[in-house]
Amino acid sequence: MRLLKLLTVGTIQGYRSCAREAMSKPRGSEVQETIQNDIEPLTEPSASGAHSTALEHRSDVSEWTENAMNGRHLWMDTDASGNSCYLTDCESTKSGSRKKCSACKIIVHANCIEQLYRINFKCKPTFREIHPKSSHESNVRHHWVHRRKQEGKCHHCGKSFQHMLSFQTKDIIAISCSWCKAAYHNKVECFKMHKIDEICDLGAHANLIVPPSWVVKLPPKRARATSMKRNSFRKRPLKRKSTKSDRSSDSDGDDEVVDIQWFLERNTFAVNEKRPFVIKPSGSAQRKPLLVFINPKSGGNQGSKIMHKFQWMLNPRQVFDLSRGGPREGLELYRKVPNLRILACGGDGTVGWVLSELDKHKITPPPPVAVLPLGTGNDMSRVLNWGGGYTDEPLSRILTHIHEGSVVQLDRWNLEVSSNDAGEIDSSDEAVDKLPLNVMNNYFSLGFDAEVCLEFHESREANPDKFNSRFKNLVFYGKCDFPPKKAHYFFRFTTIECDGVDLTEKLQETKPLCLIFVNIPSYSAGTSPWGHPGKDSDFQSQRLDDGYLEVIALTSATLAMTRVGGHGERIAQCKEAVLVTSKSLPMQVDGEPCRLFPSRIRFCRRNQANMLQKVKRRTIRSNSSAGPIPCPEPVKLQIYSVGFKEYEKHCYDLSQLRETSTLLATTAIEPDCDLEQMRAWIERF
């Protein structure tokens, strides 16, 4: 067995006493070498080491260019002065600046990074490279790291890790894997030698993690062209599904030779887009790989901290910083990955940005989007049960909720704007002729709330440092004038038509402070202006996927009542609406405000997006006096038939699919009936 130069002198002496006959023992300075000694170096050890070290400082996110190196650390600044440098022979001063790798969590002095490179201690590998004689290993090996501080309990003996009293101790108390997070005491009894080469199962969130074997770095352009020219004379690719005759004639060993031309021909997306990376998924169908988009500017510095935590818990190559190019790169890379799920970390604007990019890329089926709320209002997050703000909930628990989440559909609406030439234009108005967004996910409004939102937006643009937290943002809203000064009589310059019915008179009779078009049951940081219509009402309760838009007028009285559970004046529940203004008025779309010139705005449904809703767990309390638990009643099930062409045309529009289908039968099934039983019953038709 290959020994990977274990740990410390104390550990080596322990192995000498209990396994002298099983292995040879390193002596002296040899024991200072790292566990990862068997991993290929980043580059050839040469004078270029200084250049590679400089690259180590460059970024705290993964690089997707031809210069990307496997095992590169993702350094970030840290003030963790109580943690010793990872290097045991560190000669830096105690007061020197420190860096922390967000992917493997080691801490070193900034001056020690070059020395860390020289001893070849790499971060966990995040991709695999393809070249003519590379072997394709789909399994992931553990990435063992020494720890002088470790939380939790030993994976072998179940005992807690001892915490040293001295902050500057250099004793290693634990060995942990950066992938599965399993940690062991630095003892012979707990950490066995066979674990060094053991296959890693990626831990509790394995089904969400993108394995390094999925992320493939293609060869450089010159090598790629040379290989394709050389392989063009081959009669067959070397890598393919082998037959019995192939297996009997080929006996070159277990390593699988990769034909670059064969690989590129089957990954035309990567070649056509001239990208050095391609995602090649394989393995279990139970995997639900997660793509994380984070806006580091959301929630003050909260977004940046969460990004670094996800880089530790997942593969860093599935975590993308939206401030560096937006979601486009990630979606292009992962567009063909099955069962993909997306986590948007930010406010409602971040969610809308991701949904808009999904529209542009036309990914089929569109992956469901979960939300980690880091904004101010977070209305989309509220209706999907993710909460009104991130409150330091363990990210491990959030990942579990994402894996268990249910997929729901969300209506999305087009806002078609055209100028109203008959309107009154004031040359002093700083207005625009287009809305900031032409697609609505949450709500649209004009009047008082839009004026306040516009004032907040202008103040934040002028003084961004004063609006770097949710609390400061809410304080600003609390200081706004009430009643409003400018937009109080907006309804005098507004006409509205819903599903062909003119409702302008009803609007003017109400004399509202603001008029809102709501798509979701949450508005203005958690209020429900539509409320819950009773049985005698002409209106229905709100749903995300019903194809209806709710129109509500809020007066000074009802605006205040919405904060304590009240609702506004329900104007209409429609599938299409037309709003015409004859004067420049403040408006907002999903929190993005503007002052719009006299215009005609048409609301019509665009499509439906797949969203991921957090499943609320219900706790069942035992109550002996309540009697026996009643048996669940049979479930009524309707069987519909639809043609293949119609299905291909409308497979992502549930309402349209229902309209084109034909009812075959209605039956009652038991609640515990599984899918296999149902398929056997459906086959009768």
Stockholm file with secondary structure:
# STOCKHOLM 1.0

chainA/1-685         MRLLKLLTVGTIQGYRSCAREAMSKPRGSEVQETIQNDIEPLTEPSASGAHSTALEHRSDVSEWTENAMNGRHLWMDTDASGNSCYLTDCESTKSGSRKKCSACKIIVHANCIEQLYRINFKCKPTFREIHPKSSHESNVRHHWVHRRKQEGKCHHCGKSFQHMLSFQTKDIIAISCSWCKAAYHNKVECFKMHKIDEICDLGAHANLIVPPSWVVKLPPKRARATSMKRNSFRKRPLKRKSTKSDRSSDSDGDDEVVDIQWFLERNTFAVNEKRPFVIKPSGSAQRKPLLVFINPKSGGNQGSKIMHKFQWMLNPRQVFDLSRGGPREGLELYRKVPNLRILACGGDGTVGWVLSELDKHKITPPPPVAVLPLGTGNDMSRVLNWGGGYTDEPLSRILTHIHEGSVVQLDRWNLEVSSNDAGEIDSSDEAVDKLPLNVMNNYFSLGFDAEVCLEFHESREANPDKFNSRFKNLVFYGKCDFPPKKAHYFFRFTTIECDGVDLTEKLQETKPLCLIFVNIPSYSAGTSPWGHPGKDSDFQSQRLDDGYLEVIALTSATLAMTRVGGHGERIAQCKEAVLVTSKSLPMQVDGEPCRLFPSRIRFCRRNQANMLQKVKRRTIRSNSSAGPIPCPEPVKLQIYSVGFKEYEKHCYDLSQLRETSTLLATTAIEPDCDLEQMRAWIERF
#=GR chainA/1-685 SS CCCCCCSCHHHHHHHHHHCTTTCCCCCGGGGGSCGGGGSCCSSCSSTTHHHHHHHHTSCSSCCCSTTCCTTCCCEEEECCTTSCCSCTTCCSCTTSCEEEETTTCCEEEGGGHHHHHHTTCCCCCCCEECCTTCCCCCSEECCEEEESSCCSBCTTTCCBCCCCSCTTCCCCCEEEETTTCCEEESSTTTSCGGGTTCEECCGGGTTTSCCGGGEEECCCHHHHHHHHHHHTTCSSCSSSCCCHHHHHHCCSCSCCCCCHHHHHHTCHHHHHTTCSEEECCCSCTTCCCEEEEECTTTTTTHHHHHHHHHHHHSCGGGEEETTTTTTHHHHHHHTTCTTCEEEEEECHHHHHHHHHHHHHHTCSSCCCEEEEECSSSCHHHHHTTSCSSCCCCCHHHHHHHHHHCEEEEEEEEEEEEEECTTSBCCTTCCCBSSCSCSEESSEEEEEHHHHHHHHHHHHHHHCGGGGCSHHHHHHHHHTSCSSCSSSTTGGGGEEEEETTEECHHHHHHHCCSEEEEESSSCBTTTBCSSCCCCTTSSSCCCCSSSSCEEEEEECHHHHHHGGGTCCCEEEEEESEEEEEESBCEEEEETTEEEEECSEEEEEEEEEEEEEEECCCCCCCCCCGGGCSCCCCCCEEEEEEECCHHHHHHHTTCHHHHHHHCEEEEEEEECTTCCHHHHHHHHTTC
#=GC SS_cons         CCCCCCSCHHHHHHHHHHCTTTCCCCCGGGGGSCGGGGSCCSSCSSTTHHHHHHHHTSCSSCCCSTTCCTTCCCEEEECCTTSCCSCTTCCSCTTSCEEEETTTCCEEEGGGHHHHHHTTCCCCCCCEECCTTCCCCCSEECCEEEESSCCSBCTTTCCBCCCCSCTTCCCCCEEEETTTCCEEESSTTTSCGGGTTCEECCGGGTTTSCCGGGEEECCCHHHHHHHHHHHTTCSSCSSSCCCHHHHHHCCSCSCCCCCHHHHHHTCHHHHHTTCSEEECCCSCTTCCCEEEEECTTTTTTHHHHHHHHHHHHSCGGGEEETTTTTTHHHHHHHTTCTTCEEEEEECHHHHHHHHHHHHHHTCSSCCCEEEEECSSSCHHHHHTTSCSSCCCCCHHHHHHHHHHCEEEEEEEEEEEEEECTTSBCCTTCCCBSSCSCSEESSEEEEEHHHHHHHHHHHHHHHCGGGGCSHHHHHHHHHTSCSSCSSSTTGGGGEEEEETTEECHHHHHHHCCSEEEEESSSCBTTTBCSSCCCCTTSSSCCCCSSSSCEEEEEECHHHHHHGGGTCCCEEEEEESEEEEEESBCEEEEETTEEEEECSEEEEEEEEEEEEEEECCCCCCCCCCGGGCSCCCCCCEEEEEEECCHHHHHHHTTCHHHHHHHCEEEEEEEECTTCCHHHHHHHHTTC
//
